[in-house]
Amino acid sequence: MDKFTHLSGIAAPMPLVNIDTDMIIPKQFLKTIKRSGLGKNLFDEMRFNQDGTEVADFVLNRPAYRAATILVAGDNFGCGSSREHAPWALADFGIRCVISTSFADIFFNNCFKNGILPIVLPEADRDLCMRDAEKGANARIEVDLEAQTITLSDGQAIRFEIDPFRKHCLLNGLDDIGLTMEKAGSIAAFETQALQSRPWV
């Protein structure tokens, strides 16, 4: 998993509330178990018409936001079914951070396992981020995970809270497999000792 330390990028404003995982990645794209390739289908039913042409006024189709790496979203982002394909699609598109007032628990946890930083802010602070994102490509937002700050384009800094363990995992690029591999020496020693003490197993 890629480390997350500092992100400076374009933020796309998406003020809709209750954006669920089926909106993020519709069910017909869940056949794959690969983490790559889903970015082209991110928000598919919102980004594209039935004939495959782009919906011109959808935020990620606008020239200013095509290279967005941050989403500023409405309340309860990532609700609905517990599909890990949702953060896979976001990450494959290039989204590394989602800012909202609240997230569905399973989606929230899956973000951390896939190198995405979900930031929970009070409504007033989220609205400041939303207004800044609405300025377009010239307004870059900076996210510093070590300092736990969001810096808006006008220099205003907003502090956010994060669980220390999850922060450690993102800073060091550790998913569940990476965390296990940190204990590889201890696991090998246990297996050796177990084999010596119980060779019949």
Buried (B, 14 or more C-beta within 10 A) or exposed (E): BEEBEEBEBBBBBBBEEEBBBBBBBBEEBBEEEEBEEBBEBBBBBBBBEEEEEEBEEBBBBBEBBEEBBBBBBBBBBBBBBEBBBBBBBBBBBBBBBBBBBBBBEBBBBBBBBBBBBBBBBEEEBBBBBBEBBBBBBEBBBBBBBEEBEBBBBEEEEBEBEBEEEBBEBBEBEBBEEEBEEEEEEEEEEEEEEEEEEEEEE
